[in-house]
Amino acid sequence: MKEETVSILVIFETNSSLVERLRSLLEVLCEIARDEYKCPRFEIFQNTYTPEKFYLMETWQDQKTWEKYISSAEFNSAMEEINKILVYPIQITMLNKLSQA
């Protein structure tokens, strides 16, 4: 039986003076996810009306690969830096796909 994909929405918010720093750290996470863990969908979005707020939309081939990614030294190093510049703790939501598009 094939494992189902895992979709995750993550929300980050920082101060206006740290927007570029957060963006660059999120791009590091994106590079790690795509290049090292072959994540098929890892997109970074910035809120149009609140530019200090960012969203990651991730879809992983399976939960095991996602767990390896979040356990990696590279991920944890980037997250350590990210956590220092956030206004609020990150929000993580795991999603179930309801329709086939």
C-alpha positions as CSV (number, residue, x, y, z in Angstrom):
1,M,0.0,0.0,0.0
2,K,1.4,3.4,-1.0
3,E,1.7,6.0,1.7
4,E,-0.4,9.2,1.2
5,T,1.2,12.5,0.6
6,V,1.3,15.0,3.5
7,S,0.3,18.6,3.0
8,I,1.3,21.2,5.5
9,L,0.6,24.9,5.9
10,V,3.1,26.9,8.1
11,I,2.6,30.5,9.1
12,F,5.5,32.8,10.2
13,E,5.3,36.5,11.3
14,T,8.2,38.8,12.0
15,N,8.8,42.5,12.5
16,S,8.9,44.8,9.5
17,S,12.6,45.4,9.9
18,L,13.3,41.6,9.7
19,V,11.2,40.7,6.6
20,E,14.2,40.2,4.3
21,R,16.0,38.1,6.9
22,L,13.0,35.8,7.3
23,R,12.5,35.6,3.6
24,S,16.1,34.5,3.1
25,L,15.8,31.9,5.9
26,L,12.6,30.5,4.4
27,E,14.4,30.2,1.0
28,V,17.1,28.1,2.7
29,L,14.4,25.8,4.0
30,C,12.9,25.6,0.5
31,E,16.3,24.7,-1.0
32,I,16.9,22.0,1.6
33,A,13.4,20.5,1.1
34,R,13.5,20.5,-2.7
35,D,17.1,19.6,-3.3
36,E,17.9,17.2,-0.4
37,Y,14.5,15.7,0.3
38,K,12.9,16.0,-3.1
39,C,9.8,17.7,-1.8
40,P,7.4,18.0,-4.8
41,R,5.8,21.2,-3.5
42,F,7.4,23.7,-1.2
43,E,6.2,27.2,-1.9
44,I,6.7,30.4,0.0
45,F,4.0,33.1,0.0
46,Q,4.0,36.6,1.5
47,N,0.8,38.2,2.7
48,T,-0.1,41.1,0.3
49,Y,-1.5,43.3,3.0
50,T,0.7,42.2,5.9
51,P,4.2,41.7,4.4
52,E,5.6,40.6,7.7
53,K,3.5,37.4,7.4
54,F,4.7,34.5,5.4
55,Y,3.1,31.1,4.5
56,L,4.8,27.9,3.5
57,M,2.7,25.4,1.6
58,E,4.4,22.0,1.6
59,T,3.3,18.7,0.1
60,W,5.5,15.8,0.8
61,Q,5.5,12.4,-0.8
62,D,5.0,10.7,2.6
63,Q,5.2,11.5,6.3
64,K,8.5,9.6,6.7
65,T,10.3,11.9,4.4
66,W,8.8,15.0,6.1
67,E,9.9,13.7,9.5
68,K,13.5,13.1,8.1
69,Y,13.5,16.7,6.9
70,I,12.4,18.3,10.2
71,S,14.9,16.1,12.0
72,S,17.8,17.2,9.9
73,A,20.6,19.4,11.2
74,E,20.1,21.9,8.4
75,F,16.4,22.3,9.1
76,N,17.0,22.7,12.8
77,S,19.8,25.3,12.3
78,A,17.6,27.4,10.0
79,M,14.6,27.1,12.4
80,E,16.8,28.2,15.4
81,E,17.5,31.4,13.5
82,I,13.9,31.8,12.4
83,N,12.6,31.4,15.9
84,K,14.8,34.3,17.1
85,I,13.1,36.8,14.8
86,L,9.4,35.8,15.0
87,V,6.8,37.9,16.6
88,Y,4.6,34.8,17.4
89,P,5.4,31.1,17.5
90,I,4.9,29.4,14.1
91,Q,1.6,27.9,13.3
92,I,1.6,24.4,11.7
93,T,-1.4,22.8,10.2
94,M,-1.5,19.4,8.6
95,L,-4.1,19.2,5.9
96,N,-6.1,16.4,4.3
97,K,-6.9,16.8,0.6
98,L,-10.6,16.5,0.0
99,S,-10.8,16.7,-3.7
100,Q,-8.8,15.6,-6.7
101,A,-7.8,18.5,-9.0
